[in-house]
Amino acid sequence: TSNFLLWQSAYAEMVFLDRLWPDFDRRDLWRAVELYASRDRRYGGAMPNVVE
C-alpha cells in the first residue's frame, strides 16, 4: 500500500457506488449525500440503555 492520505481519511465517511468516475453525475452525488444523511451518527457515544 502507498499510505496515500491514510491519516487524512481516518474519520472520513466512505460511500462506494457501482458507478465509474466518467459516468458519475449529479444523481450519483445526491444518492451519496442521502446515504450519508441516513446514517446513525453517534460521534463515539454508545447507544443509551432503554428501560422497558
Summary of the structure (lengths in Angstrom):
residues: 52
radius of gyration: 16.0
end to end distance: 48.5
largest distance: 51.4
contacts: 53
relative contact order: 0.12
helix: 29%
strand: 0%
